[in-house]
Amino acid sequence: MKALVISGGGSKGAFAGGVAQYLMEGLGHEYDMFLGTSTGSLLVSHLALGDIGKLYDVFTNVQQHNIFSVSP
């Protein structure tokens, strides 16, 4: 049984997402279990579903003004 474990910590999560993408898409690794804490827990649900493209899109296209807004 092989597990992919991703730790937490904001920017480390972005790095871990890129590493996971390489391992799964580039090298063709398959995992039986996905575990994560904090940021890692947000990533593993997409990784387990094979939705790596969505993760890449979020980490490369979301900007601060997409998250926060100022309403008068």
C-alpha positions in Angstrom: 0.0 0.0 0.0 1.4 3.4 -1.0 0.3 6.7 0.6 0.9 10.3 -0.4 1.2 12.5 2.7 1.2 16.3 2.4 2.0 18.6 5.3 0.5 22.0 5.9 1.9 25.5 5.7 0.6 27.9 3.0 3.4 28.2 0.4 4.7 24.7 1.2 1.3 23.5 0.0 1.8 25.1 -3.4 5.2 23.4 -3.6 3.8 20.0 -2.5 1.0 20.4 -5.1 3.6 20.7 -7.8 5.6 17.8 -6.5 2.4 15.7 -6.4 1.6 16.7 -9.9 5.0 15.6 -11.1 4.8 12.3 -9.2 1.4 11.4 -10.5 1.3 12.8 -14.0 5.0 12.9 -14.8 6.1 9.6 -13.3 2.8 7.8 -13.3 2.8 7.0 -9.6 -0.5 5.8 -8.1 -1.4 6.0 -4.5 -3.8 4.0 -2.3 -4.2 6.6 0.4 -4.0 10.4 0.5 -3.3 12.1 3.8 -2.8 15.8 4.5 -2.9 18.5 7.3 -4.0 22.1 6.9 -3.1 23.1 3.3 -2.3 19.5 2.5 -5.8 18.4 3.5 -7.2 20.9 0.9 -4.9 19.4 -1.8 -5.5 15.7 -1.2 -9.2 15.7 -2.0 -8.4 16.9 -5.5 -5.4 14.6 -5.9 -7.5 11.6 -4.8 -10.0 12.4 -7.5 -7.3 12.9 -10.1 -8.3 16.6 -10.5 -4.7 17.9 -10.6 -5.5 20.5 -13.3 -7.9 22.2 -10.9 -5.2 22.5 -8.3 -2.8 23.9 -10.8 -5.4 26.5 -12.0 -6.1 27.6 -8.4 -2.5 28.0 -7.4 -1.5 29.9 -10.6 -4.6 32.0 -11.3 -6.2 33.1 -8.1 -5.2 36.6 -7.0 -5.9 38.5 -3.8 -8.7 40.6 -5.4 -10.5 37.3 -6.3 -10.7 36.4 -2.6 -11.2 39.7 -0.8 -13.6 42.5 -1.9 -14.4 45.9 -0.5 -18.1 46.6 -0.4 -19.1 50.2 0.5 
